[in-house]
Amino acid sequence: MSLVTRLPCLAVISALATLLPASLHAQNPGYEQYSQWLNASIAASTVPGVAMAVVSSHQVLDVQTWGVRAIGSPDPVDDHTLFRIASVSKTFAGAVAAKLVHDQKQAWDTPVLTILPQYAIGTEAASRTMTLKHVLSHSTGLMPHAFSNMLDAGVAYAKIQEKFTEIPTVCPPGRCYGYQNVVFSLVSDVVEVSEHIPYGQYVEERLFGPLGMTRASMTLEDYLADTNVSAPHQRRGEQWQTVSTNAAYYSVGPAAGVNASLDDMILWAQANLGAFPDVLPPDVLAAQHSPVVETPRGNYFNRWPNLENAWYGLGWRVFDYAGQRVLHHGGGVRGFRTELVLVPALDIAMIVLFNAETPLANDVVPHFLDAMLVEGIAQP
């Protein structure tokens, strides 16, 4: 795939993108098959709204949108429509932590309790050795998904902090993988201590702004006030219905607090392919994208047909898939699903945003990888 000069502004992406898909389809027959599969699957699922893009570091290769922002409304999803990206927010947190280390404001191996002495975390003394690297790689040794049930019930991060000392320590830090939302969000406290500004302000000033992510935001207020916003949906029986927004997940901004449009996520994917070294320098990307802890079998991605090895890095999942190193993160929060995948060696990435909790989200990445790496979508 040839590279082109970066587009001068996002306003022309939609117009130019209509000229680009034909070349991508023509150059890669596997992608044509994938595109046909995705269109058919979205139609069959009746999911209310979807936005998808395929990019290289300097080119938008394909942009497609389907459906409406909300059931019962005629307003279509477009590449400016705001979505909640859920746990794909963790890729931003990984960048934040890596930038703190790059700027010598913190070190990966400093114990978190040295940085945040006000906390007592875990039930065993081993948890006192937990570092920033352990937090960002889900290798804290604490019980997986600690107090995510409280977030689901609407309890905010500030209240859950009072219970940190009750989180069971299940292994020494660095020894085992245990996915977190609440504990992962300790990076927000580290930012406040290191930079003396709130985590959301740091993300907006050091990432969103410099990258040109003009639609992205970090608060529920910004999401609710937007005039081109996608509503959350869940299936009730045979029908999709809009559902309420759980404000508690905005209190764990590093884990699940980012709102973004497809235009924004195009820029984020390109930044992680190396297009903005002034914002994400090579050493920052290398830190984030390197394997830290092996992830066990049982997760949906571990069942992908050509997956060979799986780890968690720093805010990113890291795979060996069909002989290629792949970076991935998915996300799900009430009424939304998001999938982001990069194949750096091929200089290609894909983003898919859903305004519904749909199992189709589990399939869009492996089918894309099979189309691009194996030259055909694996059959179930």
C-alpha positions as CSV (number, residue, x, y, z in Angstrom):
1,M,0.0,0.0,0.0
2,S,1.5,3.3,-1.0
3,L,1.6,6.2,1.5
4,V,0.3,9.7,0.7
5,T,0.9,13.0,2.4
6,R,-1.1,13.5,5.5
7,L,-4.4,15.1,4.9
8,P,-4.4,18.8,5.9
9,C,-7.5,18.6,8.0
10,L,-10.1,16.1,9.2
11,A,-12.8,17.9,7.4
12,V,-11.7,16.4,4.1
13,I,-11.4,12.8,5.2
14,S,-15.0,11.9,4.4
15,A,-14.7,13.4,0.9
16,L,-11.4,11.8,0.1
17,A,-12.2,8.4,1.7
18,T,-14.8,7.7,-0.9
19,L,-12.0,7.6,-3.4
20,L,-9.8,5.2,-1.4
21,P,-11.7,2.0,-0.7
22,A,-11.6,0.8,-4.3
23,S,-7.8,0.7,-4.3
24,L,-7.7,-1.2,-1.0
25,H,-10.3,-3.7,-2.3
26,A,-8.4,-4.0,-5.6
27,Q,-5.0,-4.5,-4.0
28,N,-6.1,-7.1,-1.4
29,P,-8.8,-9.6,-2.5
30,G,-9.0,-10.8,1.1
31,Y,-10.1,-7.3,2.2
32,E,-12.9,-7.4,-0.4
33,Q,-14.1,-10.7,1.2
34,Y,-13.9,-9.1,4.6
35,S,-15.9,-6.1,3.5
36,Q,-18.6,-8.2,2.1
37,W,-18.7,-10.3,5.3
38,L,-18.9,-7.2,7.5
39,N,-21.7,-5.6,5.5
40,A,-23.7,-8.8,5.6
41,S,-23.1,-9.4,9.3
42,I,-24.1,-5.9,10.2
43,A,-27.3,-6.2,8.2
44,A,-28.0,-9.6,9.8
45,S,-27.4,-8.4,13.4
46,T,-29.6,-5.3,12.9
47,V,-27.2,-3.4,15.2
48,P,-28.4,0.2,15.3
49,G,-25.1,2.0,14.3
50,V,-21.5,1.2,13.3
51,A,-18.5,3.2,12.2
52,M,-15.4,1.5,10.7
53,A,-12.1,2.7,9.3
54,V,-8.9,1.1,8.0
55,V,-5.8,3.2,7.9
56,S,-2.1,3.2,7.4
57,S,0.2,5.6,9.3
58,H,-0.3,8.3,6.8
59,Q,-3.4,7.4,4.8
60,V,-7.1,6.6,5.3
61,L,-7.7,3.5,3.3
62,D,-11.4,2.9,4.0
63,V,-14.2,4.5,5.9
64,Q,-17.7,3.1,6.2
65,T,-20.6,3.9,8.5
66,W,-24.0,2.1,8.9
67,G,-27.2,2.9,10.6
68,V,-28.4,5.5,13.0
69,R,-27.3,7.2,16.2
70,A,-30.3,6.0,18.1
71,I,-33.2,3.6,17.4
72,G,-36.3,5.6,16.4
73,S,-34.2,8.6,15.1
74,P,-33.4,9.3,11.5
75,D,-30.0,10.8,12.3
76,P,-27.3,8.7,10.6
77,V,-24.0,7.6,12.1
78,D,-21.1,9.4,10.4
79,D,-17.4,9.7,10.9
80,H,-17.9,12.6,13.3
81,T,-20.5,10.8,15.6
82,L,-19.3,10.5,19.2
83,F,-19.1,7.0,20.7
84,R,-17.9,5.8,24.1
85,I,-14.9,3.6,23.5
86,A,-14.9,1.8,26.9
87,S,-11.8,-0.2,27.7
88,V,-10.0,1.0,24.5
89,S,-9.4,4.0,26.8
90,K,-6.7,1.9,28.4
91,T,-4.5,2.4,25.3
92,F,-4.5,6.1,26.2
93,A,-3.6,5.4,29.8
94,G,-0.7,3.3,28.6
95,A,0.5,6.3,26.5
96,V,0.1,8.6,29.5
97,A,2.2,6.4,31.8
98,A,4.8,5.9,29.1
99,K,5.0,9.6,28.6
100,L,5.5,10.2,32.3
101,V,8.4,7.8,32.3
102,H,9.8,9.3,29.0
103,D,9.7,12.7,30.7
104,Q,11.4,11.3,33.8
105,K,8.4,12.2,36.0
106,Q,8.1,8.6,37.1
107,A,9.8,5.2,36.7
108,W,8.2,1.9,35.8
109,D,9.7,0.1,38.8
110,T,8.9,2.6,41.5
111,P,6.4,1.0,44.0
112,V,2.9,2.6,43.6
113,L,2.7,3.0,47.4
114,T,5.9,5.1,47.3
115,I,4.1,7.4,44.8
116,L,0.7,7.2,46.6
117,P,1.5,6.6,50.3
118,Q,-2.1,7.4,51.3
119,Y,-3.3,4.0,50.0
120,A,-3.1,0.5,51.4
121,I,-3.7,-2.0,48.6
122,G,-4.2,-5.7,48.8
123,T,-4.4,-8.2,51.7
124,E,-0.8,-9.4,51.6
125,A,2.5,-7.7,52.2
126,A,3.6,-8.7,48.6
127,S,1.2,-6.1,47.2
128,R,3.4,-3.4,48.6
129,T,5.9,-4.1,45.8
130,M,3.3,-3.4,43.1
131,T,4.7,-0.9,40.5
132,L,3.4,1.4,37.9
133,K,4.4,-1.2,35.3
134,H,2.3,-3.8,37.1
135,V,-0.7,-1.6,37.2
136,L,-0.6,-0.8,33.4
137,S,0.0,-4.5,32.5
138,H,-2.7,-6.0,34.8
139,S,0.0,-7.9,36.6
140,T,-0.6,-6.4,40.1
141,G,-1.2,-9.9,41.6
142,L,-4.6,-8.7,42.9
143,M,-7.9,-10.5,42.3
144,P,-9.1,-9.9,38.7
145,H,-11.9,-7.3,38.1
146,A,-11.6,-6.1,41.7
147,F,-14.7,-4.1,42.5
148,S,-15.8,-3.8,38.9
149,N,-19.2,-5.0,40.3
150,M,-19.3,-1.8,42.3
151,L,-18.7,0.3,39.1
152,D,-21.5,-1.7,37.5
153,A,-23.8,-0.7,40.4
154,G,-22.9,3.0,39.9
155,V,-20.4,3.5,42.7
156,A,-17.7,6.0,41.8
157,Y,-13.9,5.4,42.0
158,A,-13.5,7.8,44.9
159,K,-15.8,5.7,47.1
160,I,-14.3,2.4,46.0
161,Q,-10.8,3.6,47.0
162,E,-11.8,3.2,50.6
163,K,-11.9,-0.6,50.0
164,F,-8.5,-1.0,48.3
165,T,-7.1,-2.8,51.4
166,E,-9.8,-5.5,51.0
167,I,-8.8,-6.6,47.5
168,P,-7.4,-10.1,47.8
169,T,-3.8,-10.6,46.9
170,V,-3.7,-13.8,44.8
171,C,0.0,-13.8,43.7
172,P,3.1,-11.6,44.0
173,P,3.1,-8.7,41.6
174,G,4.4,-9.6,38.2
175,R,3.7,-13.3,38.5
176,C,0.1,-13.5,37.1
177,Y,-2.3,-11.7,34.9
178,G,-5.5,-10.3,36.4
179,Y,-7.5,-7.7,34.4
180,Q,-8.6,-4.6,36.3
181,N,-10.7,-1.5,35.8
182,V,-10.6,0.2,39.3
183,V,-7.0,-0.7,40.1
184,F,-5.8,0.2,36.6
185,S,-7.2,3.7,37.2
186,L,-4.5,4.3,39.8
187,V,-2.6,5.9,36.9
188,S,-5.0,8.9,37.3
189,D,-3.7,9.4,40.8
190,V,-0.1,9.1,39.6
191,V,-0.7,11.8,37.0
192,E,-2.1,14.2,39.7
193,V,0.9,13.7,41.9
194,S,3.4,13.9,39.0
195,E,1.9,16.8,36.9
196,H,-0.4,18.5,39.5
197,I,-3.3,18.4,37.0
198,P,-6.3,16.0,36.7
199,Y,-5.9,13.0,34.5
200,G,-8.5,14.2,32.0
201,Q,-6.8,17.5,31.6
202,Y,-3.4,15.7,30.9
203,V,-5.0,13.5,28.2
204,E,-6.7,16.5,26.6
205,E,-3.6,18.7,26.6
206,R,-0.9,16.1,25.8
207,L,-2.8,13.7,23.6
208,F,-6.1,14.9,22.2
209,G,-5.0,18.4,21.4
210,P,-1.6,17.7,19.8
211,L,-3.0,14.9,17.7
212,G,-6.0,17.0,16.4
213,M,-8.6,14.7,18.1
214,T,-11.0,17.6,18.3
215,R,-14.1,15.6,19.0
216,A,-12.6,13.5,21.8
217,S,-13.4,14.2,25.5
218,M,-13.3,12.6,28.9
219,T,-16.5,13.5,30.8
220,L,-20.1,12.5,30.9
221,E,-21.1,16.1,30.6
222,D,-19.2,16.4,27.3
223,Y,-20.9,13.3,26.0
224,L,-24.4,14.4,27.0
225,A,-23.9,17.9,25.6
226,D,-22.8,16.8,22.1
227,T,-25.2,17.2,19.2
228,N,-23.8,14.4,17.1
229,V,-23.7,11.6,19.7
230,S,-24.5,7.9,19.5
231,A,-26.9,6.5,22.1
232,P,-26.1,3.2,23.9
233,H,-28.2,0.2,23.0
234,Q,-28.9,-3.3,24.4
235,R,-31.1,-6.0,22.9
236,R,-34.3,-6.7,24.8
237,G,-35.9,-9.7,23.3
238,E,-35.9,-9.3,19.6
239,Q,-35.6,-5.5,19.7
240,W,-32.8,-3.0,20.3
241,Q,-33.5,-0.4,22.9
242,T,-31.7,2.7,24.2
243,V,-30.4,2.4,27.7
244,S,-29.1,4.7,30.4
245,T,-25.4,5.7,30.8
246,N,-23.5,4.5,33.8
247,A,-21.7,7.6,35.1
248,A,-19.5,5.6,37.4
249,Y,-17.3,4.4,34.5
250,Y,-16.3,8.0,33.8
251,S,-14.8,8.1,37.3
252,V,-12.3,5.5,36.1
253,G,-11.1,7.6,33.2
254,P,-8.0,5.6,32.5
255,A,-10.0,2.4,32.3
256,A,-13.1,3.5,30.4
257,G,-13.6,7.3,30.2
258,V,-12.8,8.3,26.6
259,N,-15.5,9.6,24.2
260,A,-14.3,9.7,20.6
261,S,-15.5,9.8,17.0
262,L,-14.2,7.6,14.2
263,D,-12.2,10.7,13.0
264,D,-10.5,10.8,16.4
265,M,-9.8,7.1,16.5
266,I,-8.3,7.3,13.0
267,L,-5.7,9.7,14.4
268,W,-5.2,7.6,17.5
269,A,-4.5,4.5,15.4
270,Q,-2.1,6.4,13.1
271,A,-0.3,7.8,16.2
272,N,0.2,4.2,17.4
273,L,1.6,3.3,14.0
274,G,4.3,6.0,14.5
275,A,2.8,8.9,12.5
276,F,3.2,11.5,15.3
277,P,6.6,10.9,16.9
278,D,6.5,14.4,18.5
279,V,3.5,13.2,20.5
280,L,4.2,9.5,20.9
281,P,8.0,9.1,20.5
282,P,9.4,5.7,19.4
283,D,10.4,4.8,22.9
284,V,6.9,5.5,24.3
285,L,5.4,3.3,21.6
286,A,8.0,0.5,22.2
287,A,7.2,0.5,25.9
288,Q,3.5,0.3,25.4
289,H,3.6,-2.3,22.7
290,S,6.0,-4.8,24.2
291,P,4.7,-8.0,26.0
292,V,4.8,-7.9,29.8
293,V,2.7,-10.7,31.1
294,E,1.2,-13.8,29.3
295,T,-2.6,-13.9,29.2
296,P,-4.3,-17.2,29.9
297,R,-6.6,-19.2,27.8
298,G,-10.3,-18.5,28.1
299,N,-10.8,-15.0,26.9
300,Y,-12.6,-14.5,23.6
301,F,-9.5,-13.4,21.8
302,N,-7.6,-16.6,22.9
303,R,-10.1,-18.5,20.8
304,W,-9.3,-16.7,17.5
305,P,-8.3,-19.3,14.9
306,N,-4.7,-18.2,14.1
307,L,-3.7,-16.8,17.4
308,E,-0.3,-18.2,18.5
309,N,0.7,-16.3,21.6
310,A,-1.0,-13.7,23.7
311,W,0.3,-11.2,26.3
312,Y,-0.7,-7.9,27.9
313,G,1.7,-5.0,27.3
314,L,1.1,-1.5,28.9
315,G,-2.5,-0.6,28.0
316,W,-2.5,-2.9,24.9
317,R,-2.9,-6.6,24.2
318,V,0.0,-8.1,22.2
319,F,-0.5,-11.1,20.0
320,D,1.4,-13.3,17.6
321,Y,-1.2,-14.0,14.9
322,A,-0.5,-16.0,11.7
323,G,3.2,-15.1,12.1
324,Q,2.7,-11.4,12.7
325,R,2.9,-9.3,15.8
326,V,-0.5,-7.7,16.4
327,L,-1.6,-5.0,18.9
328,H,-5.2,-5.0,20.0
329,H,-7.7,-3.8,22.5
330,G,-11.4,-4.2,22.7
331,G,-13.9,-2.5,25.0
332,G,-17.4,-2.8,26.2
333,V,-19.4,-0.5,28.5
334,R,-23.2,-0.3,28.9
335,G,-24.6,0.0,25.3
336,F,-21.3,0.2,23.4
337,R,-18.6,-2.1,22.0
338,T,-15.3,-1.0,20.4
339,E,-12.5,-2.9,18.7
340,L,-9.0,-1.5,17.6
341,V,-6.3,-3.6,16.0
342,L,-2.9,-2.7,14.5
343,V,-0.4,-4.8,12.5
344,P,2.7,-2.6,12.6
345,A,4.7,-4.6,10.2
346,L,2.1,-4.1,7.5
347,D,1.5,-0.4,8.6
348,I,-2.2,-1.0,8.9
349,A,-4.9,-0.6,11.5
350,M,-8.7,-1.0,11.8
351,I,-11.2,0.6,14.1
352,V,-14.8,-0.5,14.6
353,L,-17.3,1.4,16.8
354,F,-20.7,-0.1,17.7
355,N,-23.5,1.8,19.6
356,A,-24.8,-1.5,20.9
357,E,-23.7,-4.5,22.9
358,T,-23.4,-7.0,20.1
359,P,-21.5,-10.3,19.8
360,L,-20.5,-9.3,16.3
361,A,-17.8,-7.2,18.0
362,N,-16.0,-10.5,18.9
363,D,-15.6,-11.4,15.3
364,V,-14.6,-8.2,13.5
365,V,-10.9,-8.4,14.4
366,P,-10.1,-12.1,13.8
367,H,-11.9,-11.9,10.5
368,F,-10.0,-8.8,9.5
369,L,-6.6,-10.4,10.5
370,D,-7.5,-13.6,8.6
371,A,-8.4,-11.6,5.5
372,M,-5.2,-9.5,5.6
373,L,-2.7,-12.2,6.9
374,V,-4.2,-15.5,5.9
375,E,-5.9,-14.4,2.6
376,G,-9.3,-15.6,3.6
377,I,-11.7,-15.5,6.4
378,A,-11.6,-18.6,8.6
379,Q,-14.8,-20.5,8.6
380,P,-16.4,-21.3,12.0
